[in-house]
Amino acid sequence: MSNRPRVVMIGPPIDGRGGMSSVSLAYRDGGLFARCDMSYLVSVTAKPGLIAKLAVAINAWFSLLRVIVYGRPSIAHIHVASGVSFWRKAIYLWTLRAAGIPVILHLHGGNFVEFYRRSSGLARRFIRASFGQAVRVMVLSQTWVGRMAPIVDRNACVAIGNPVVTWPTKRRQRPVRRFLFLGRFERDKGLAELLAAFSEVFRLHPDVELLLGGEGDVASIEQAAAKLPGLRAAIKLLGWVSGDAKRQAFDAADVFVLPSYIEGLPVAMLEAMSCGMPVVVTPVGSIPEVVTDRISGLLVPPQDVNALTAVMLSLVQEPGLAERLGQEGKAVFDRSFDAKVVCSQVADLYVELLQGRHTI
């Protein structure tokens, strides 16, 4: 039997926005698609309106039927998150299992367990039954293997981190003046705390800047910026950044800050580490397995403005600390999250399943 799997992967647009799209893009550019006979089906659209979203989901289901009938994949790999993402992907999961095709459920996001607990009893039984149909559940870290215990047998779980395709960077020790945030402008990303902390850093060091890449609640940014003279000019709204614009943002910035309340394993954090940039993040989700406080980054409690202010000030005042944290963070990234490393792990999992070392 050939070790080259025929895989159907189901997820968001590869060139779309968000963590799942970034992971799929890294799989493609990191070489995973080239190691398989890969069919990629887009199951969701960013276009507004229920009709547009429903049309894409239905089209993906019919495309899946064609792949099953004419291509007969040996493995299916489904990207899934909480909420609507789960209910939509469950249709594809049960279709594939009815056809006898082993399925890998690849769990993203940091709030799936909370979604499960908030669901009705009937919904929880369906969620457990659905995950029980997966031959493997890919999670982001060993922490998530334990967290998913109420939903799926831990023996079915495999921890594989998010991949990031690196680009050439040449960072050198320099004064810390620009902080970078990438993500949705929303409460759970800790944006209010970041703006409050940056206001204090700016008051003490008026030459600092905050680069905000993303979209969402811009009004709250404008309101926070109006509280201190000159602060608005120090806050640069980059819009949603990707490709060359994202690389330019990383090259321009000195420190990455993401004080989230909830996370899985943020791709933007890994991208910053890949550039040798120090990261300031919260110990939520899988982050503590990647970032060791004051060794490979700085950890602050969620919603703690004083702690966030203190670590941001420490980096402004100690550029040597920023350089040391960035170098160690890059070493952690190179060992575990470079796309070539992660794609090899996923390809090995495919081969393991193809060779029949699993139970369904």
C-alpha positions as CSV (number, residue, x, y, z in Angstrom):
1,M,0.0,0.0,0.0
2,S,1.3,3.5,-0.8
3,N,2.1,5.7,2.2
4,R,0.8,8.8,0.3
5,P,-2.6,9.5,1.8
6,R,-5.6,10.8,-0.1
7,V,-6.9,13.5,2.3
8,V,-9.9,15.7,2.2
9,M,-9.5,18.7,4.4
10,I,-12.5,20.9,5.4
11,G,-12.1,24.4,6.7
12,P,-12.3,28.1,6.0
13,P,-10.8,29.9,3.0
14,I,-7.1,29.4,3.0
15,D,-6.6,33.1,2.2
16,G,-9.2,34.2,4.8
17,R,-9.0,35.9,8.2
18,G,-8.5,34.2,11.5
19,G,-6.5,31.5,13.1
20,M,-8.0,28.5,11.2
21,S,-7.2,30.1,7.9
22,S,-3.7,30.8,9.0
23,V,-3.2,27.2,10.0
24,S,-4.5,25.9,6.7
25,L,-2.3,28.4,4.8
26,A,0.8,27.2,6.8
27,Y,-0.1,23.6,6.1
28,R,-0.1,24.4,2.4
29,D,3.0,26.6,2.3
30,G,4.8,24.4,4.8
31,G,4.6,21.4,2.5
32,L,1.8,19.2,4.0
33,F,-0.4,19.5,0.9
34,A,2.5,18.4,-1.3
35,R,3.0,15.3,0.7
36,C,-0.6,14.1,0.2
37,D,-3.2,13.9,-2.5
38,M,-5.1,16.8,-0.9
39,S,-8.6,18.1,-1.6
40,Y,-9.4,21.2,0.3
41,L,-13.1,22.1,0.7
42,V,-14.1,25.6,1.9
43,S,-17.1,25.4,4.2
44,V,-17.7,29.0,5.2
45,T,-17.6,32.5,3.8
46,A,-16.9,35.9,5.3
47,K,-19.7,37.4,3.1
48,P,-22.5,38.7,5.2
49,G,-26.0,37.2,5.1
50,L,-27.4,33.8,6.0
51,I,-28.2,32.9,2.4
52,A,-24.5,33.4,1.3
53,K,-23.2,31.3,4.2
54,L,-25.8,28.6,3.7
55,A,-25.0,28.4,0.0
56,V,-21.3,27.9,0.7
57,A,-22.0,25.2,3.4
58,I,-24.4,23.3,1.1
59,N,-22.0,23.5,-1.8
60,A,-19.2,22.1,0.4
61,W,-21.4,19.2,1.3
62,F,-22.1,18.4,-2.3
63,S,-18.4,18.8,-3.1
64,L,-17.7,16.4,-0.3
65,L,-20.1,13.8,-1.8
66,R,-18.3,14.1,-5.1
67,V,-14.9,13.6,-3.4
68,I,-16.2,10.6,-1.6
69,V,-17.7,9.0,-4.7
70,Y,-15.0,9.8,-7.2
71,G,-11.9,10.3,-5.1
72,R,-12.5,8.0,-2.2
73,P,-10.2,9.8,0.4
74,S,-8.4,7.6,2.8
75,I,-8.6,10.3,5.6
76,A,-10.6,13.4,6.3
77,H,-9.2,16.3,8.3
78,I,-11.9,18.7,9.6
79,H,-11.1,22.0,11.2
80,V,-13.7,22.7,13.9
81,A,-14.4,25.3,16.7
82,S,-17.2,26.0,19.0
83,G,-20.7,27.2,18.2
84,V,-21.9,27.3,14.7
85,S,-18.6,25.9,13.4
86,F,-19.3,22.7,15.3
87,W,-22.9,22.2,14.1
88,R,-21.9,22.9,10.5
89,K,-18.9,20.5,10.6
90,A,-20.9,17.8,12.3
91,I,-22.9,17.3,9.1
92,Y,-19.6,16.6,7.2
93,L,-18.3,14.4,10.0
94,W,-21.4,12.1,10.0
95,T,-21.5,12.0,6.2
96,L,-17.9,10.8,6.1
97,R,-18.4,8.2,8.8
98,A,-21.4,6.9,7.0
99,A,-19.1,6.4,4.1
100,G,-16.6,4.5,6.3
101,I,-13.9,7.2,6.0
102,P,-11.8,7.8,9.2
103,V,-12.0,11.4,10.4
104,I,-9.6,13.7,12.2
105,L,-11.3,16.5,14.1
106,H,-8.9,19.4,14.5
107,L,-10.1,21.5,17.4
108,H,-9.4,25.3,17.4
109,G,-10.2,28.1,19.7
110,G,-10.1,28.4,23.5
111,N,-13.7,28.1,24.5
112,F,-15.0,24.7,23.3
113,V,-15.4,23.2,26.8
114,E,-17.4,26.2,27.8
115,F,-19.5,25.9,24.7
116,Y,-20.1,22.2,25.6
117,R,-21.0,23.0,29.3
118,R,-23.5,25.7,28.2
119,S,-25.3,23.3,25.8
120,S,-28.4,21.4,26.7
121,G,-28.2,17.8,27.8
122,L,-29.3,16.6,24.4
123,A,-26.8,18.7,22.6
124,R,-24.0,17.5,25.0
125,R,-24.9,13.9,24.1
126,F,-24.7,14.7,20.4
127,I,-21.3,16.5,20.8
128,R,-19.9,13.5,22.7
129,A,-21.3,11.1,20.1
130,S,-19.8,13.2,17.3
131,F,-16.3,13.4,18.8
132,G,-16.6,9.7,19.5
133,Q,-16.8,9.1,15.7
134,A,-13.4,10.7,15.2
135,V,-10.4,8.4,14.9
136,R,-8.3,11.2,16.3
137,V,-9.0,14.6,17.8
138,M,-6.1,17.0,17.2
139,V,-5.7,19.6,20.0
140,L,-3.2,22.3,20.5
141,S,-1.4,21.0,23.6
142,Q,-1.3,18.5,26.4
143,T,-3.4,20.8,28.5
144,W,-6.2,20.4,26.0
145,V,-6.0,16.6,26.1
146,G,-7.0,16.9,29.8
147,R,-9.6,19.6,29.2
148,M,-11.4,17.6,26.6
149,A,-11.8,14.6,28.9
150,P,-15.5,15.2,29.5
151,I,-16.1,15.0,25.8
152,V,-13.7,12.5,24.2
153,D,-11.5,9.7,25.3
154,R,-8.0,11.1,26.0
155,N,-6.5,8.1,24.1
156,A,-8.1,9.5,20.9
157,C,-6.5,12.9,21.4
158,V,-3.2,13.9,19.9
159,A,-1.5,17.2,20.7
160,I,0.1,19.0,17.7
161,G,0.7,22.8,17.8
162,N,-0.2,25.4,15.3
163,P,2.3,25.8,12.4
164,V,3.8,29.1,11.2
165,V,5.7,29.7,8.0
166,T,8.6,31.9,8.8
167,W,10.1,34.7,6.8
168,P,13.7,36.1,6.9
169,T,14.1,38.6,9.7
170,K,17.2,40.4,11.1
171,R,16.4,41.8,14.6
172,R,19.0,43.5,16.6
173,Q,18.9,45.1,20.1
174,R,17.2,48.4,19.9
175,P,15.1,50.7,22.1
176,V,11.6,49.3,22.8
177,R,9.2,52.0,21.4
178,R,6.6,50.1,19.4
179,F,4.1,47.6,20.8
180,L,2.1,45.5,18.4
181,F,-1.4,43.9,18.9
182,L,-3.0,41.7,16.3
183,G,-6.5,40.3,16.6
184,R,-10.1,41.3,16.8
185,F,-10.9,44.5,18.6
186,E,-13.1,43.0,21.3
187,R,-13.4,42.5,25.0
188,D,-12.0,38.9,25.2
189,K,-8.8,40.0,23.5
190,G,-8.0,42.3,26.5
191,L,-8.1,45.4,24.4
192,A,-9.5,47.6,27.1
193,E,-6.7,46.6,29.5
194,L,-4.1,47.1,26.8
195,L,-5.3,50.6,26.0
196,A,-5.3,51.5,29.7
197,A,-1.8,50.1,30.2
198,F,-0.5,51.8,27.1
199,S,-1.9,55.1,28.3
200,E,0.2,54.9,31.4
201,V,3.3,53.9,29.5
202,F,2.7,56.8,27.1
203,R,2.3,59.2,30.0
204,L,5.8,58.3,31.2
205,H,7.4,57.8,27.8
206,P,5.7,60.0,25.2
207,D,7.7,58.5,22.3
208,V,6.1,55.1,22.5
209,E,3.6,53.8,19.9
210,L,0.9,51.2,19.9
211,L,0.3,49.4,16.5
212,L,-3.2,47.8,16.4
213,G,-3.8,45.4,13.5
214,G,-7.3,44.0,13.2
215,E,-10.9,45.1,13.0
216,G,-14.0,45.3,15.3
217,D,-14.8,47.9,18.0
218,V,-12.8,50.9,16.8
219,A,-15.1,53.2,18.8
220,S,-13.7,52.0,22.1
221,I,-10.2,52.7,20.9
222,E,-11.2,56.3,19.9
223,Q,-12.8,56.8,23.3
224,A,-9.8,55.5,25.2
225,A,-7.4,57.6,23.2
226,A,-9.4,60.8,23.9
227,K,-8.5,60.7,27.6
228,L,-4.9,61.8,27.3
229,P,-3.5,64.6,25.1
230,G,-1.4,63.3,22.3
231,L,-2.4,59.7,22.9
232,R,-4.5,59.2,19.7
233,A,-1.4,60.1,17.6
234,A,0.5,57.4,19.3
235,I,-2.0,54.7,18.4
236,K,-1.8,53.5,14.8
237,L,-4.7,51.6,13.4
238,L,-3.4,49.2,10.7
239,G,-6.6,47.6,9.7
240,W,-6.6,43.8,9.1
241,V,-3.1,42.9,8.1
242,S,-1.9,39.9,6.2
243,G,0.9,38.9,3.8
244,D,3.5,41.7,3.3
245,A,1.6,44.1,5.5
246,K,1.8,41.7,8.4
247,R,5.5,41.2,7.8
248,Q,6.0,45.0,7.8
249,A,4.1,45.3,11.1
250,F,6.4,42.7,12.7
251,D,9.5,44.3,11.3
252,A,8.4,47.7,12.6
253,A,7.4,46.6,16.1
254,D,9.5,45.8,19.1
255,V,7.1,43.9,21.4
256,F,4.0,41.8,20.7
257,V,1.2,42.2,23.3
258,L,-2.0,40.0,23.5
259,P,-3.6,40.2,26.9
260,S,-6.5,37.8,26.1
261,Y,-9.1,36.4,28.5
262,I,-9.5,33.2,26.3
263,E,-7.2,31.6,23.8
264,G,-6.3,28.3,22.2
265,L,-2.8,28.8,20.8
266,P,-2.7,32.2,19.1
267,V,-1.0,32.1,15.7
268,A,0.0,35.8,15.9
269,M,1.9,35.1,19.1
270,L,3.8,32.3,17.4
271,E,4.5,34.5,14.4
272,A,6.0,37.1,16.8
273,M,8.2,34.5,18.4
274,S,9.3,33.3,15.0
275,C,10.6,36.8,14.4
276,G,12.6,36.9,17.6
277,M,10.1,39.4,19.1
278,P,9.4,39.3,22.8
279,V,5.8,38.5,23.6
280,V,3.6,39.8,26.5
281,V,0.6,37.4,26.9
282,T,-1.7,35.9,29.4
283,P,-1.5,32.3,30.9
284,V,-4.7,31.1,29.2
285,G,-5.3,28.1,26.9
286,S,-2.2,26.5,25.7
287,I,0.0,29.5,26.1
288,P,1.7,28.5,29.4
289,E,3.0,25.3,27.7
290,V,4.8,27.6,25.1
291,V,5.8,30.7,27.1
292,T,7.7,30.5,30.3
293,D,7.5,33.7,32.3
294,R,10.7,35.8,32.1
295,I,12.4,33.2,30.0
296,S,10.7,32.9,26.6
297,G,8.2,35.8,27.2
298,L,6.3,37.7,29.8
299,L,3.0,36.4,31.4
300,V,0.5,38.7,33.0
301,P,-2.9,37.7,34.6
302,P,-5.9,38.5,32.4
303,Q,-7.7,41.8,33.2
304,D,-4.8,43.0,35.4
305,V,-4.0,46.5,34.1
306,N,-1.3,47.2,36.7
307,A,0.6,44.0,35.9
308,L,0.4,44.7,32.2
309,T,1.6,48.3,32.7
310,A,4.5,47.1,34.8
311,V,5.8,44.5,32.2
312,M,5.4,47.0,29.3
313,L,7.4,49.6,31.2
314,S,10.1,47.0,32.1
315,L,10.6,46.3,28.4
316,V,10.8,50.0,27.6
317,Q,13.4,50.5,30.4
318,E,15.4,47.3,29.7
319,P,16.0,46.7,26.0
320,G,18.4,43.9,26.9
321,L,15.5,42.0,28.6
322,A,13.5,42.4,25.4
323,E,16.3,41.0,23.3
324,R,16.9,38.0,25.6
325,L,13.2,37.1,25.8
326,G,13.0,37.4,22.0
327,Q,16.0,35.1,21.4
328,E,14.7,32.4,23.7
329,G,11.2,32.7,22.3
330,K,12.5,32.1,18.8
331,A,14.4,29.0,20.0
332,V,11.1,27.6,21.4
333,F,9.4,28.4,18.2
334,D,12.1,26.7,16.0
335,R,11.9,23.5,18.0
336,S,8.1,23.1,18.0
337,F,6.1,25.4,15.7
338,D,8.0,26.0,12.5
339,A,5.7,24.9,9.7
340,K,8.1,22.2,8.4
341,V,8.2,20.6,11.9
342,V,4.5,20.6,12.4
343,C,3.6,19.5,8.9
344,S,5.9,16.5,9.3
345,Q,4.0,15.6,12.5
346,V,0.7,15.8,10.8
347,A,1.9,13.9,7.8
348,D,3.2,11.2,10.1
349,L,-0.2,11.0,11.7
350,Y,-1.8,10.5,8.3
351,V,0.6,7.7,7.5
352,E,-0.1,6.1,10.9
353,L,-3.8,6.1,10.2
354,L,-3.3,4.9,6.6
355,Q,-1.4,2.0,7.8
356,G,-4.2,1.0,10.1
357,R,-2.7,1.6,13.5
358,H,-6.0,2.9,14.9
359,T,-9.4,1.9,16.0
360,I,-12.7,3.5,14.7
